[in-house]
Amino acid sequence: MRKVLVIKTGVANLASVVAGLRRAGAREYFSDDPGEVAAATHAVLPGVGAFAAGMEMLEKNGLVEPLQKRFAQNRPTLAVCLGLQLLCAASEEDPGVEGLGIIPEKVRRFPDCLRVPQLGWNMTEPTPGCALLQAGYAYFANSYRLCEQPPGWTASRADYGGSFVAAMERGSILACQFHPELSGPWGLGLLKRWLDREDAAC
């Protein structure tokens, strides 16, 4: 059984993530220790809430550098919802707050003409080259999104007032704006593919 470290960010409801991992055949453990986060075979960066609060907790616990190192080494890591946004350089949600900078892009709010948050199911379509991401309906709960696919990543896209990045992958790194753990059998399949992927530098 695969052991997966779930990072304690203080801004996430971990119950659904844990339930999803267990359904996918994994066993979770929790930590906010920088050494454990850096060394874990598989890790999940969950998140629900504000960009600034998420970064504050990562900085407080000394997790910024270990996470940057994980991504630089392409270690198997899953980022969910706010977790994906924290990978970016900044967010319109909290101007002046720096993100992890893994992705040199800014997260932007949906246009004012749309109801936010986007709450519910939306179709996702992978771009060419995806190994983990497949077409299907995913469950979203977001007011902000990444508009452009970053260089070096493959992605799936969804449409809500315009096309945006629904999820992206690079080797054994998977970042989802949607909640795979709440996305039914399709989301469970995605979690299993991520857990089974073995091409990262460990």
N, C-alpha and C positions, 0 to 999 in steps of 0.2 A: 504494500500500500504506500502510495506516494505521500511524503510528509511535506506540508506547505506552511510556510511562515506567513501569518496574517499580521501585517504591521499595525500596531495600535496607534492610530492617528488622533483619537479623541474627537473626531468630527465625522464618525461613520457609525451607522447601525450595522454591526457585524453579523447579526443573526442570519440575515438572508445570504450573505457571502458564505458563511460557514455551512449553512444548509446546502447550498449549491455545490460546494466542494465535496461534501460528504456524499451527495447523490452521484457525483462524478467519480467516486472511489478514492478520494484523498482523505488524509487525516490532518487536521489543522493544529497548529500551535501558535501562540501569540507572543509577540515581543516588540519592544521599542528600544532594544539594546542595539547600539550602532554596530558592534561586532557581529552579532547574530544576523542582523539585516544584511550586512555585506557578505556573509559567508553562506547563507541559506541556499540550498539547492534550488528551491522554488519559493517565490515570495509574491504576495498580493498587496498592492497599495490601494486600499479602498477609500471611499470618500463620499460624503454627502454634506453639503453645506457651502460655506463661503470660501473663496480663494485665499483671502488673507488669514482666516482662522486656520485653514489647513497648513499653510506655510509656517505660521507661527508655531504650531505644534511640532512640525518637522525640525524647525530650527531649535526650539527649546530642548528637544530630545537628541540633538546632534545627529540627525539623520540625513541632512542635506548631502554631505560629502559621500557617505556610504551609498546612498541611492544613486548619485551621479556616477560613482564607481561601478555599481551593478550594471547600469545601462551602458557604460563605456565598454564593459567586458561582455555585453550581450548575455548576461545570466538570465535564466528563465524568470520572467517577472510579468505579472498581470496587473494593470492599472484599470480601475473601474470608476466611471462617472467623474467626480471631482478629481480622482486619481489621474485621469488622462489630462485634465486641464492643468494640474500642478506640474506636469512635465514641460509645459510651455514656458516661455520667457516672461510672460506677463498676462494680465487679464483686464478687460474693461470693467470687470466687477469691482476691482480694488486698484485704481491707478496708483502707481508708485511702488507697488509691492512686487518684488522679483520672484518668479517661479524657479523651478529647478534648472531651467534652461537647456534641457535635453533637446527640446524642439525650439528653434529660434523664431517662434511665431507668437502672436498675441491672440488670446481667446476673446471672442467678440460676442456681444449680446445679440439675440434675435431682434429683427426690426420691430419697432414699436407697434406696427400694425398687426402683429401676431399676438395671440394669447400666450403668455408665459406663466409658469414653465410649460414647455411641451411635455405633456403627461399622457403616456399611453403607447400604443403600438405603432411602429413605423417600419416600412420596408427598407431593407439595406441591400445594396448591390455591390459586390466586390469589383475592384479594378483588376486588370490583368496582372498576374504574378502572385496573387495571394495563395498561401499554402494552408492557412488556418481558417480564414474568413470565407464564408459561403453565403449565397443569397438567402434571405429569409426575413421574417418579421421579428423585431427586437423591441424590448420595452424600454422607453426613455422617460427620464424625469430631469429635464435640463432647461435652463434659461439662457445659457451661454454655449458657444460651440466653436470648434476650430474650423475655419473655412477652407483652408488649402492643405492638400496632402504634402507633408514635408519631404524634402529630398532624402533618398535612402530608405524610405518606408513604402510598403504597399498598403492599400487602404480599401475599406468599403465606404460607400456614401449613402446618405439618406437625404430626403427633401422635406424641409419645413420652411416655407417662405424662401426657398432657394437651396441649392445643394450644399451639404456640409459633410465633414468627416464623421462617420458613424463609429468607425474603429480603424485601427492601423496596426500593422505588424512588421517586425524586423527580426528574422530568425526566431528565437524563442521568446521574444518580447511581444506582448499583446496588450494594447491599450484600447479600451472600449468606452465610448461616451454613453452607450446604453448599459443596462444591467443584464449581463448574460445569465446571472443566477435567477433572474425573474422572467426569463424569456423562454420558458417552457422547454420542450424536448430539443428545439433548435439551439437554444442557449446551452443546454446540457451537453449537446454534441460538441459545441465550441470549447467548453471547458475541458472536455475529455481530450480533444485534439491538442490543446495547449499543454495539458499534463503529460501527454505521451510524446511530445516533441523533444528530440534528444540532440539537436544540432548546435546547441549553444556551447560557448567556451566556459567550462565549469572549473 
